[in-house]
Each structure stands twice: as structure tokens, then as C-alpha cells.
Amino acid sequence: MDLYEAILNRRSHRFYKPDLPPRVVLERIINAALWAPSGTNAQPWELTVMAGRYRDEFVQICSRSLTALMDYLRTQLEEKQQQLIARFFSNLGGAPVVIAVTLFKHPDPHINLANIQSGAALMQNLLLAAHAEGLGTCWMTGVKYVEKDILDYLGKPDRQLLAITPIGYSAKEPPVPPRKDREVRWLGFD
Ligand SMILES: Cc1cc2nc3c(=O)[nH]c(=O)nc-3n(C[C@H](O)[C@H](O)[C@H](O)COP(=O)(O)O)c2cc1C
């Protein structure tokens, strides 16, 4: 798949078919994610790929974030969108696999920021590679409200949670949220 096609057409998917993607496909996607750049090449990440009962238990924990999240969403979204998100968080759209990305923590805030940015690069690689493989994803940080529970479940209480993503075959064409006309300045091009 052409890179620009992947970047422009990747979307966040919130409805999934129950079919499990082949492990070899997931491994290709994760390998592409792991080739992301990272500050000082620290590669400060760890991935947990969950299916079956692990996925079910994990989703159950993630769904607890909804209570806290709804307070914020009420200030941001229309009623209908709030309900959509609430349904999504209750079962992650029925995705058969969930990937959690955890990061090393660093006491120096600048280095920790580099760790977080490195993790974000990995996440974007993962999403684009999944799209190229015909799989849907949805980058999620809403579950950070239950970060401690998530880290305990993963057996990584000393890490920080970057984000999670469900991954699987999409069951519904997602909307294309428009992009805002943010400033892009061009200096010295006259
Ligand atoms: C850092 C980050 C956090 C996000 N967290 C959530 C989330 O918790 N729940 C959710 O449904 N979508 C989440 N999203 C997906 C965004 O809502 C989505 O990317 C945005 O609306 C643009 O839509 P698109 O990805 O289809 O282009 C997140 C995306 C990013 C980059």
C-alpha cells in the first residue's frame, strides 16, 4: 500500500467483527511498530497483545474508565456521540484482540517526554501497518483513568501506560472526521 494512501485513509474503528486475525499478520504489524524512531534509540516500550480470556478480562478493566470519562465527554460531545463512545468503551467494539503499549518511566521530565513521544511514534507505525494489512484500530488514551488497574493487570506496576488499541477486521465504515484549518507557517519561501 502506498504510504500516503495509508496515512490519509487510516481511520479510528469502533465496531469490529469477532474473527481473529492470523497471528503472522499481527506479528508483521508489531514488527513495523517496533521500527519506530526513539529518543537515543532507547526503545522504551513494551507491548502486550491480548486475545481470548486475557482480552475479555482486560476489556472489563478498561470499561471501568467510562465513569470518569463521561464527565469530560459531557462537556465536549453531543448526547448521541456520548452514547456511541459509552458503547465502545464497554466492549471495545467487540475487537478480538487488544494491544496495550507500556513505557519505561524516567524521573527527568524531558527524558520521560522523549519516552512518550517515542511511544507515540510506535503507536502511529502500528496503526498505519494495521491499515495496510486491512485491519482496523483505534488509538485510545481514555482508559488512562484506570491506568493503575491496567498496569497491575499487565503485571507492570512500575511502567506508564501510553495507550491501548483494539485491533481486528472492521465491521462498519467509520466516519471521516474533518481536519481543522490549523496554522501552517511557511517562512522564507517567497
Ligand atoms: C492520543 C490519542 C488518544 C485517543 N483516545 C481515544 C479514546 O480514548 N477513545 C476513542 O474512541 N478514540 C480515541 N482517539 C481517536 C481519535 O478520536 C481520532 O483519532 C480522531 O477523532 C480522528 O479520527 P480518525 O482517527 O478516524 O482520523 C485517540 C486518538 C489519539 C491520537
Ligand as a Chemical Component Dictionary entry (heavy atoms), coordinates in Angstrom:
data_LIG
# 
_chem_comp.id                   LIG 
_chem_comp.type                 NON-POLYMER 
_chem_comp.pdbx_formal_charge   0 
_chem_comp.three_letter_code    LIG 
# 
loop_
_chem_comp_atom.comp_id 
_chem_comp_atom.atom_id 
_chem_comp_atom.alt_atom_id 
_chem_comp_atom.type_symbol 
_chem_comp_atom.charge 
_chem_comp_atom.model_Cartn_x 
_chem_comp_atom.model_Cartn_y 
_chem_comp_atom.model_Cartn_z 
_chem_comp_atom.pdbx_ordinal 
LIG C1  C1  C 0 -3.653  10.383 21.651 1  
LIG C2  C2  C 0 -4.997  9.896  21.154 2  
LIG C3  C3  C 0 -5.917  9.436  22.067 3  
LIG C4  C4  C 0 -7.156  8.953  21.632 4  
LIG N1  N1  N 0 -8.017  8.425  22.558 5  
LIG C5  C5  C 0 -9.213  7.934  22.145 6  
LIG C6  C6  C 0 -10.076 7.321  23.074 7  
LIG O1  O1  O 0 -9.778  7.196  24.261 8  
LIG N2  N2  N 0 -11.255 6.826  22.631 9  
LIG C7  C7  C 0 -11.623 6.918  21.305 10 
LIG O2  O2  O 0 -12.711 6.455  20.957 11 
LIG N3  N3  N 0 -10.806 7.481  20.390 12 
LIG C8  C8  C 0 -9.613  7.984  20.770 13 
LIG N4  N4  N 0 -8.740  8.523  19.851 14 
LIG C9  C9  C 0 -9.112  8.551  18.425 15 
LIG C10 C10 C 0 -9.499  9.957  17.992 16 
LIG O3  O3  O 0 -10.784 10.266 18.457 17 
LIG C11 C11 C 0 -9.424  10.024 16.449 18 
LIG O4  O4  O 0 -8.104  9.798  16.033 19 
LIG C12 C12 C 0 -9.886  11.372 15.885 20 
LIG O5  O5  O 0 -11.246 11.584 16.169 21 
LIG C13 C13 C 0 -9.675  11.449 14.369 22 
LIG O6  O6  O 0 -10.340 10.391 13.717 23 
LIG P1  P1  P 0 -9.558  9.354  12.771 24 
LIG O7  O7  O 0 -8.536  8.652  13.622 25 
LIG O8  O8  O 0 -10.603 8.426  12.265 26 
LIG O9  O9  O 0 -8.900  10.127 11.678 27 
LIG C14 C14 C 0 -7.487  8.992  20.252 28 
LIG C15 C15 C 0 -6.531  9.424  19.326 29 
LIG C16 C16 C 0 -5.299  9.862  19.768 30 
LIG C17 C17 C 0 -4.244  10.278 18.754 31 
# 
loop_
_chem_comp_bond.comp_id 
_chem_comp_bond.atom_id_1 
_chem_comp_bond.atom_id_2 
_chem_comp_bond.value_order 
_chem_comp_bond.pdbx_ordinal 
LIG C1  C2  SING 1  
LIG C2  C3  SING 2  
LIG C2  C16 DOUB 3  
LIG C3  C4  DOUB 4  
LIG C4  N1  SING 5  
LIG C4  C14 SING 6  
LIG N1  C5  DOUB 7  
LIG C5  C6  SING 8  
LIG C5  C8  SING 9  
LIG C6  O1  DOUB 10 
LIG C6  N2  SING 11 
LIG N2  C7  SING 12 
LIG C7  O2  DOUB 13 
LIG C7  N3  SING 14 
LIG N3  C8  DOUB 15 
LIG C8  N4  SING 16 
LIG N4  C9  SING 17 
LIG N4  C14 SING 18 
LIG C9  C10 SING 19 
LIG C10 O3  SING 20 
LIG C10 C11 SING 21 
LIG C11 O4  SING 22 
LIG C11 C12 SING 23 
LIG C12 O5  SING 24 
LIG C12 C13 SING 25 
LIG C13 O6  SING 26 
LIG O6  P1  SING 27 
LIG P1  O7  DOUB 28 
LIG P1  O8  SING 29 
LIG P1  O9  SING 30 
LIG C14 C15 DOUB 31 
LIG C15 C16 SING 32 
LIG C16 C17 SING 33 
# 
